[in-house]
């Protein structure tokens, strides 16, 4: 016969939710930082396309 699982405590649930939200905040900060580095021209750790239209004209 099936037995119901134990109920998760509110503190465990809230801890998981806080961790999930913290990860999202960290990723947003990282994306903003990468965007700023691209705009200032100091980007070094990744490759991104630059003006694809100019390559087609030449």
C-alpha positions, 0 to 999 in steps of 0.5 A, a space after each residue: 500500500 502507498 505511504 505518503 512522504 514526509 512533509 518538507 519543513 518550511 525552513 528547508 523549502 525557504 532555504 531551497 527557494 533562497 538558493 535558487 533566487 541567489 543563483 539567478 541574481 548571480 547570473 544576472 550580475 555576470 551577464 551585466 558585467 560581460 555586457 559592460 566589458 563588451 561595450 568598453 572593449 575590454 572583453 577577453 574571455 569569450 568570442 562574439 561576432 562583430 559587425 557581420 554586415 561589414 564582413 559581407 560587404 568586403 
